[in-house]
Amino acid sequence: MLDDDDRDLMRAIARYLEHVNALQQHELLSVRTPLGDLVSAHLAKDAAQVAVVQEPIADHRLVDADIVLDLLTSESAGRLVGVSGGEQRLHSSMAELVSNPHTPFAPGPVDYAERATGPSTTRRVVSMGVRLLAYDGQPLALTQRAASEERGRPTALLEVMGTDPAVVSAFIAQVRSLMIQHSVLRGQVLSFTPTQFGRGDAGATFLPRPEVAASDIILADGVLDEVVRHVVGIGEHRDLLRAAGQHLKRGVLLYGPPGTGKTLTVRHLLATTEGTTVVLLAGSGIHFISAAAEIARTFQPSIVVLEDIDLVAMERHSSPQPLLFEVLEALDGLDGDADVAFVMTTNRVDVLERALAERPGRVDLAVEVPLPERAERERLYRHYSRGLAFSDAALDEAAANTEGVTGSFAKELIRRSVLNAAAAGEEVGDSHLTAALTGLMDSRQHLTRRMLGTDPDASPDPPEDHGFGDFGWFAYSPHG
């Protein structure tokens, strides 16, 4: 049976073993790697004793960071090295890379990745490497890493070491500032889509700027001019408006049936604003409204386009409130003098109207893009039949007999006329137009007409209920 002396001895032995274990752990943690020796020599101090400051960077800004870090490294006659050590180096922090009892990380080859800098251009950027440079006369060391969602790192990351905390902070601030100045995003057309891991972070895609002339858009007189004046014209007078204390940010809602030209109008806006930063969000991409608003705020003048917002308006994403309210709050969160235009399109304004009315001032222009009247239908048929041998009388008759159709219908009618002529081995003419029109207006084609955006109430044969229920209004239309 143990007495008190035995218990005291056991406690003393336990304390001694804890002390030995702590010393051993300290010795292990202080084992510098070959990479740590290189960094220590650069910093003129044991790297294992230097704090690390982390700076997360959205992965779509990694190119900007790489450009800036290349510049700062070159200016200070610095150098770039990679890290050897297999897969483990990708999971290890900078502190672990310079001091590690298990893996002797050493200088090695730099890891690179190709990243887009435009619709058809790329840049090779550092995806894993260590930069040894100087800033404000003080040595710094940093790791540069790309995002790696499969390894649990959703953002790119800079880890900075320096013996003077004030210099490290100033360096990071300079990197942020220069990233804006040298950004490849400015003046581009961008889109955000979910990554394959679906963790809420988006991948940015560069899109070519569309080329749509005003003559390509057939709308009622004054509609296009009103939209262009509000989106583009306000930006052209930004200095006068700011001097007068007037706000620049604006919200525009284009509403009307599918296929009437809303998307085409947006494409024309983008075509006429060369040099303006554009973020285009559609469908599930609208969830990335916060990232889009940040880019718009940073790279003014800018336009944020939210297509078919009614499809996701009442969904909930990152908060209990509907996504539409997140969109409106993103618009409301911009400073009044921000040269940013939000352009939204919808096929169902009734879904949005109440929410917009409850948040007045976020949208300051709502423009209806209705089904074309006869005069617009005549222009549509002539537009899509340019270079084809249709008579004016045949085109006018087609326009007269197709009340309630859209630009998409007009485009498809001319296409079918050409196909009819090709199938018969004949030159296209009025008879083929008449045959195509008869086919499209046949009672069996009511769903086709609906898919082309035709107003079912204006159709000669109102469609029956085919089980689409409340979703019968939804139709894809290439005309917008």
C-alpha positions in Angstrom: 0.0 0.0 0.0 1.4 3.4 -1.0 2.2 5.9 1.8 2.5 9.7 1.5 6.2 9.5 0.6 5.5 7.1 -2.3 2.8 9.5 -3.6 5.1 12.5 -3.3 7.9 10.6 -5.2 5.4 9.6 -8.0 4.2 13.2 -8.3 7.8 14.4 -8.6 8.6 11.9 -11.3 5.5 12.9 -13.2 6.5 16.6 -13.1 10.0 15.7 -14.2 8.7 13.7 -17.2 6.4 16.6 -18.2 9.4 18.9 -18.0 11.6 16.6 -20.1 8.8 16.3 -22.7 8.4 20.1 -22.8 12.1 20.5 -23.4 12.1 17.9 -26.1 9.1 19.5 -27.9 10.8 22.9 -27.7 14.0 21.4 -29.2 12.0 19.7 -32.0 10.1 22.9 -32.8 13.3 24.9 -33.0 14.8 22.6 -35.6 15.4 24.9 -38.6 15.1 23.5 -42.1 17.4 24.3 -45.0 14.8 26.7 -46.2 14.7 28.2 -42.7 18.5 28.7 -42.9 18.1 30.6 -46.2 15.3 32.8 -44.8 17.2 33.4 -41.6 20.3 34.5 -43.5 18.2 37.0 -45.5 16.4 38.4 -42.4 19.6 38.4 -40.4 17.6 36.7 -37.6 16.5 33.2 -36.7 13.4 32.8 -38.9 11.9 30.5 -36.3 11.7 33.5 -33.9 10.0 35.8 -36.4 6.2 36.3 -36.5 4.3 35.6 -39.7 1.5 37.9 -40.9 -1.1 36.3 -43.2 -2.8 38.2 -46.0 -5.7 36.3 -47.7 -6.3 37.3 -51.3 -9.3 36.3 -53.4 -8.1 33.8 -56.0 -9.3 35.9 -58.9 -6.9 38.6 -57.6 -3.9 36.3 -57.6 -2.7 37.6 -61.0 -2.8 41.1 -59.6 -0.7 40.1 -56.6 1.7 38.2 -58.7 2.3 41.3 -61.0 2.9 43.5 -58.0 5.1 41.1 -56.1 7.2 40.6 -59.3 7.6 44.3 -59.5 8.6 44.8 -55.8 10.9 41.8 -55.9 12.7 43.2 -59.0 12.9 46.7 -57.6 14.7 45.5 -54.5 17.0 43.0 -56.4 15.2 40.2 -54.6 14.9 36.6 -55.5 12.3 33.9 -55.8 12.8 30.3 -54.7 10.6 27.2 -54.6 10.1 24.7 -51.8 11.0 21.0 -51.9 9.4 18.5 -49.6 6.7 16.8 -51.6 2.9 17.2 -51.0 3.5 18.2 -47.3 4.9 21.6 -48.3 1.5 22.5 -49.7 -0.2 21.8 -46.3 2.5 23.5 -44.2 2.4 27.1 -42.9 5.4 29.4 -43.5 6.4 28.9 -39.8 6.4 25.1 -40.4 8.4 25.5 -43.7 11.3 27.3 -41.9 11.3 25.2 -38.7 10.2 21.6 -38.8 11.5 18.6 -36.9 10.0 16.1 -39.3 10.4 17.4 -42.9 13.6 19.2 -43.9 12.0 21.6 -46.3 14.7 23.0 -48.7 14.9 25.5 -51.6 13.6 23.9 -54.7 11.7 24.6 -58.0 8.9 27.2 -58.0 5.4 26.0 -58.6 3.5 28.0 -61.3 0.0 28.0 -62.7 -1.5 29.6 -65.8 -4.2 32.2 -65.0 -6.4 34.2 -67.4 -5.7 37.9 -67.7 -8.3 38.5 -70.4 -10.7 36.6 -72.7 -7.8 35.3 -74.7 -4.6 36.0 -72.7 -3.0 34.3 -69.8 -0.1 34.8 -67.3 2.1 32.3 -65.6 1.8 33.1 -61.9 3.5 31.7 -58.8 1.3 29.2 -57.1 3.8 28.1 -54.4 7.1 30.0 -53.9 9.1 32.0 -51.4 10.2 35.6 -52.2 13.2 37.2 -50.5 13.1 40.9 -51.0 13.5 44.3 -49.2 11.0 47.0 -48.5 11.8 50.4 -47.0 15.3 49.2 -46.6 14.3 46.2 -44.4 14.5 42.6 -45.5 11.3 40.6 -45.9 10.4 37.0 -46.7 7.1 35.8 -47.9 5.3 32.8 -49.3 2.9 33.1 -52.2 0.3 30.4 -52.6 -2.7 30.0 -54.9 -6.0 28.9 -53.5 -6.5 25.2 -53.1 -10.0 24.3 -52.2 -9.2 20.5 -52.3 -6.8 21.2 -49.4 -9.2 23.4 -47.5 -7.7 26.8 -48.6 -10.4 28.7 -50.6 -8.3 31.9 -51.1 -4.8 32.7 -52.3 -2.5 33.5 -49.4 0.6 35.7 -48.7 2.5 35.0 -45.5 5.0 37.7 -44.7 8.0 37.6 -42.3 9.9 40.7 -41.2 11.8 41.8 -38.1 9.9 45.2 -38.0 6.1 44.8 -37.7 5.6 48.4 -38.9 7.5 47.6 -42.1 5.5 44.4 -42.7 2.2 46.3 -42.3 3.3 49.1 -44.6 4.4 46.5 -47.2 1.1 44.7 -47.1 -0.7 48.1 -47.5 1.5 48.9 -50.5 0.7 45.5 -52.1 -3.0 46.2 -51.7 -2.7 49.6 -53.3 -0.6 48.5 -56.2 -2.9 45.5 -56.9 -5.6 48.1 -57.7 -3.3 50.2 -59.8 -2.0 47.3 -61.8 -5.1 45.1 -61.9 -5.9 43.0 -65.0 -9.6 43.2 -64.0 -10.1 46.9 -64.7 -12.1 47.6 -67.9 -12.8 43.9 -68.4 -16.1 42.0 -68.7 -16.2 39.4 -66.0 -18.6 36.7 -64.8 -18.6 34.6 -61.6 -19.5 31.0 -61.4 -19.4 28.6 -58.5 -16.3 26.5 -58.2 -16.5 22.7 -58.4 -16.3 22.4 -54.6 -19.3 24.6 -54.1 -18.1 26.3 -51.0 -19.4 29.8 -51.9 -16.2 31.1 -53.5 -16.4 32.0 -57.1 -14.2 31.6 -60.1 -13.9 34.7 -62.2 -14.2 34.3 -66.0 -13.2 36.9 -68.6 -15.7 37.4 -71.3 -15.2 39.1 -74.7 -16.9 42.5 -74.8 -20.0 42.1 -77.1 -20.3 44.1 -80.3 -24.0 45.1 -80.7 -24.8 48.3 -82.6 -27.9 50.4 -81.9 -29.1 49.4 -85.4 -29.2 45.7 -84.3 -31.9 46.5 -81.7 -35.5 46.9 -82.7 -37.5 48.5 -79.9 -40.2 51.1 -79.6 -39.0 54.7 -80.3 -37.1 56.2 -77.4 -36.7 53.0 -75.3 -33.1 52.3 -76.1 -32.2 56.0 -75.9 -33.7 56.2 -72.4 -31.7 53.3 -71.1 -28.4 54.4 -72.7 -28.9 58.0 -71.4 -29.3 56.7 -67.9 -26.6 54.1 -67.8 -24.0 55.7 -70.1 -24.9 59.4 -70.1 -24.8 59.8 -66.3 -21.2 58.4 -66.3 -20.2 60.8 -69.1 -21.2 63.7 -66.9 -19.7 62.3 -63.7 -17.6 65.4 -62.9 -20.4 67.8 -63.3 -22.7 65.7 -61.1 -20.2 65.3 -58.4 -19.5 69.0 -58.4 -23.2 69.6 -58.0 -23.4 67.1 -55.1 -25.5 64.7 -57.1 -25.2 60.9 -56.9 -23.8 58.8 -59.7 -24.8 55.3 -58.7 -27.9 54.1 -60.4 -30.2 51.1 -60.6 -32.0 50.2 -63.8 -34.7 47.5 -64.3 -35.5 46.2 -67.7 -38.8 44.3 -67.6 -41.0 42.6 -70.2 -41.8 39.2 -71.7 -39.1 36.8 -72.8 -37.5 37.5 -76.2 -38.3 41.2 -76.5 -34.7 42.4 -76.5 -33.7 43.0 -72.8 -30.5 41.0 -73.1 -29.7 42.5 -76.4 -30.1 45.9 -74.9 -27.7 45.0 -72.1 -25.2 43.7 -74.7 -25.4 47.1 -76.5 -24.7 48.9 -73.3 -21.6 46.9 -72.8 -20.5 47.4 -76.4 -20.8 51.2 -76.0 -18.8 51.4 -72.7 -15.3 50.3 -73.7 -13.0 50.6 -70.7 -15.8 50.2 -68.2 -15.5 47.3 -65.8 -18.5 44.9 -66.1 -19.5 42.1 -63.9 -22.2 39.9 -65.4 -24.2 37.6 -63.1 -26.9 35.3 -64.2 -28.7 32.3 -62.6 -26.9 30.9 -59.6 -24.1 33.4 -60.3 -26.2 36.2 -58.7 -25.3 34.6 -55.3 -21.9 36.3 -55.8 -23.4 39.8 -55.6 -21.0 40.8 -52.8 -17.9 39.9 -54.8 -19.4 41.7 -57.8 -20.1 44.8 -55.8 -16.6 44.9 -54.4 -15.1 44.7 -57.9 -17.5 47.4 -59.1 -16.6 49.7 -56.2 -12.9 49.1 -56.7 -12.7 49.4 -60.5 -15.0 52.3 -61.4 -16.6 53.2 -63.7 -18.4 49.9 -63.7 -21.6 48.1 -64.5 -23.1 45.1 -62.6 -25.6 43.2 -64.8 -28.1 40.8 -63.1 -29.9 38.8 -65.7 -33.3 37.2 -65.1 -33.2 38.2 -61.4 -36.7 37.0 -60.9 -35.5 33.4 -61.2 -33.6 33.6 -57.9 -35.1 36.7 -56.3 -36.8 34.9 -53.4 -34.1 32.4 -52.8 -32.0 32.6 -49.7 -28.3 32.4 -49.8 -25.9 33.6 -47.1 -28.6 35.2 -44.9 -32.2 34.6 -43.9 -33.4 37.3 -46.1 -34.2 36.8 -49.8 -31.4 37.1 -52.3 -33.0 40.1 -53.9 -32.6 42.1 -50.7 -28.9 41.2 -50.7 -28.7 42.6 -54.2 -30.5 45.8 -53.1 -28.3 46.1 -50.0 -25.2 45.8 -52.2 -26.4 48.7 -54.3 -27.3 50.7 -51.2 -23.9 50.0 -49.7 -22.1 51.9 -52.4 -21.2 55.6 -51.9 -23.5 58.0 -53.7 -20.6 59.3 -55.8 -19.6 55.8 -57.0 -19.8 55.6 -60.7 -21.6 52.2 -60.7 -24.7 51.2 -62.6 -26.7 48.1 -61.6 -28.7 46.8 -64.5 -31.3 44.1 -63.8 -33.5 42.2 -66.2 -36.6 40.3 -65.5 -39.4 38.5 -67.3 -41.7 38.8 -64.3 -41.7 42.2 -62.8 -44.6 41.1 -60.4 -42.1 39.0 -58.5 -39.9 42.1 -57.8 -42.3 45.0 -57.7 -43.3 44.7 -54.0 -39.7 44.2 -52.8 -38.5 47.2 -54.9 -41.3 49.3 -53.6 -40.4 48.5 -50.0 -36.8 49.6 -50.7 -37.4 52.8 -52.5 -34.5 54.6 -54.3 -32.4 51.5 -55.1 -33.8 51.3 -58.6 -34.3 54.8 -60.1 -35.3 53.8 -63.6 -37.7 51.0 -64.6 -38.1 50.5 -68.4 -40.6 48.2 -70.0 -39.4 46.3 -73.0 -42.8 45.2 -74.4 -43.8 42.9 -77.2 -43.2 44.7 -80.5 -46.1 46.6 -82.1 -46.6 46.2 -85.9 -44.1 48.9 -86.8 -41.4 47.2 -84.8 -42.4 43.8 -86.2 -41.9 45.2 -89.7 -38.5 46.5 -88.8 -37.6 43.1 -87.2 -38.5 41.1 -90.3 -36.5 43.5 -92.5 -33.6 43.3 -90.0 -33.4 39.5 -90.0 -34.0 39.2 -93.8 -31.3 41.5 -94.9 -29.8 40.3 -98.2 -32.7 37.9 -98.8 -35.2 38.3 -101.7 -38.4 38.9 -99.8 -40.8 41.6 -101.1 -41.8 44.4 -98.8 -45.4 43.4 -99.3 -44.7 39.8 -98.0 -42.8 41.1 -95.0 -45.5 43.6 -94.1 -48.2 40.9 -94.4 -46.1 38.7 -92.1 -45.9 41.5 -89.6 -49.6 42.2 -89.8 -50.5 38.5 -89.1 -48.2 37.9 -86.2 -49.4 40.1 -83.4 -47.9 39.2 -80.0 -44.7 37.7 -81.3 -41.1 38.6 -80.3 -37.8 39.2 -82.0 -37.0 35.6 -81.3 -40.0 34.5 -83.3 -39.1 36.9 -86.2 -35.6 35.5 -86.3 -36.8 31.9 -86.3 -39.4 32.6 -89.1 -36.7 33.9 -91.4 -34.4 31.0 -90.6 -37.2 28.5 -91.4 -37.9 30.3 -94.7 -34.3 29.8 -95.7 -34.4 26.2 -94.7 -37.6 25.6 -96.7 -35.9 27.1 -99.8 -32.8 25.0 -99.3 -34.8 21.8 -98.9 -36.6 22.5 -102.1 -33.4 23.5 -103.9 -34.7 26.9 -104.7 -33.8 30.5 -104.1 -35.5 31.8 -101.1 -38.6 34.0 -101.8 -42.0 35.0 -100.6 -43.5 31.6 -101.0 -41.0 30.1 -98.5 -41.8 32.9 -96.1 -45.5 32.2 -96.3 -45.0 28.5 -95.9 -42.8 29.0 -92.8 -45.3 31.4 -91.3 -48.1 29.0 -91.9 -46.1 26.2 -90.2 -45.2 28.3 -87.1 -48.8 29.6 -86.7 -50.2 26.0 -86.9 -52.1 24.9 -83.8 -49.6 22.1 -83.3 -46.9 24.7 -82.9 -48.3 26.6 -80.0 -45.6 25.4 -77.6 -42.9 26.3 -80.1 -44.3 29.8 -80.3 -44.4 30.0 -76.5 -40.8 28.9 -76.3 -40.0 31.7 -78.8 -41.6 34.2 -76.4 -44.9 34.7 -78.2 -47.7 36.1 -76.1 -50.2 33.2 -75.7 -53.1 35.6 -75.4 -52.3 37.0 -78.8 -52.0 33.6 -80.4 -54.8 32.4 -82.7 -55.0 29.2 -80.7 -54.6 29.8 -77.0 -52.4 27.0 -75.5 -54.0 24.3 -73.4 -52.7 23.5 -69.9 -49.9 21.0 -70.4 -49.0 20.7 -66.8 -46.4 23.5 -66.6 -48.4 25.1 -63.8 -46.9 28.3 -62.3 -43.7 27.7 -64.4 -45.4 28.2 -67.7 -44.0 31.7 -68.0 -40.4 30.5 -68.1 -38.9 30.3 -71.6 -35.4 30.6 -72.9 -35.0 33.2 -75.7 -31.8 33.9 -77.6 -33.1 37.4 -78.3 -33.4 38.2 -74.6 
